[in-house]
Amino acid sequence: MNDEKPLVLSIDDDPAIGRVVQLKLQLSGFRVERAMTADEAMENIQMLRPDVIITDVRMPGMSGIEFCRACEQFRDEWEFIIIVLTSQLNEADQAYVESDPRRRFVQKPFSPRKLVEVVKECREQLALQPA
């Protein structure tokens, strides 16, 4: 980790939610890049190399869970945390998210303050991992 502000990639097809997440995290000292779809995020993820990824589950095209699975291919390149932000998660998907400490689940509706706390916890978790 360097001294640069941590980068969060936020993926949500609801522009209002995306904007709330972006503003709250920027006010808390994070850089934020946004994507409206998981497909759009996949196009840029290797270039961006985010520290934390926040994704909705229900989106057009690739779902947030499919996106999480696709991101696993990058684990050898850099460490990141994925936060799944959704109101609906079936048992199998919740079990998948919770099966790895590098993935987190935050229930919608969410408190922007709580989301910032979770992102900060994730950053601390990354900082504690051996290089």
N, C-alpha and C positions, 0 to 999 in steps of 0.2 A: 504494500500500500504506500502511496506517495502522499505528499502534503496537499495535493489537489483536492478540491471538493469532491466527495463521493458522487458517483453517477447512478441515478435511478432511471430505469426504463419503465415507463408506465404504459400499459396496453389496455384500452377500454374503448368500446365502440360508442359509449355515451359521452358526448363532448362535455357535458356539465360535470360529470364525475371526474373525467380526465383533467379538467381545468382545476377543480377543487384539490385533487391530489397534487397537481403540479404546483399550484400556488402555496399550499401548506408546506410542502417539502422544500421549495425554494426559500421560503421565509425561515426555514429551519437549517439552512446552510447547505442544501444539496443542489447539485445540478440535475435537471430533469429533462429527459427526452421523452416524447410521447409518440405513440402509434395508435391508430384506430382499429387495426386488426393484427392478429398474430402473424399473418402472412407478411404484412408490412414490417413488423418487428424483426422477423427472421431475415429479411433482406439486409438489415443494418446491424444485426447483433454482433457479428464478428468485428466490424469496424468500431462499434461503440464500446464493446467490452464492459458492460455495466457491472457495478458492484451489487446492485439489488434490482430485481425485476419484479414489478407488480403487474399481475394479469387478472383480468376478469375471466370467467369461465365461458359464459354464453356469448359468443361473438359469431359474426358471419364467417364462413370458411372454416379455418382451423380453430378448434375450441382452445380454451386456456389450458386444459389438461393435455391435449395433443401438443400444444406449444411447450409445456413443461417437459414432456417426454422428448421432444425434438431438441430442447436445450441441453439435454444430458450429454450430447455428443461434444459439447464445448468444455466439459468439466476438466479435461486434460490441459486445456489452454489457459484457463484462469478460474479462480474461485468466485462464485456468486451465490446469492440467496434468491430464491423465488418466493414471493408472497402471492398467494391465490386469494383474490378479493372478490367474494361472490355471495349472493343470497341463497343460492341453490347448489348444493354439492351432494351427490348421491354417496352412499356408504362406500362403494368401491373406490370412487375418486378421492374421498376424504381419507381412506386408508392409504392410498397411493401418496397423497400429499404428506401425510403424517409419518410415512415410512422412512423419511430421510430428514435429518435435522437441518438440512440446507433448504428445506421447503417449509413454508408456514401457511396457515389458513387464517384469514380475517373475514368475519361475517359482515355482510351488508344487511341493513344500513350500518355504516361504520362511523365512528368518531374520528375526524381528521387528526385530532390530538393523539388518539390511541394508535392510529396508523403511523404517525411520526415516531412514537415510542417503539413500535415494532421494528421500523426501519433502522432506528438507532441501535436496538438490540442486535439486529442482524449484522450491522457494521461491526459491532464489538465482537460478535461471534467470529466474523471473518478475520479480525485483527488477532484473535487468540489462536487461530489455526497455524500450525507450523508451516514454514515456507517450503 
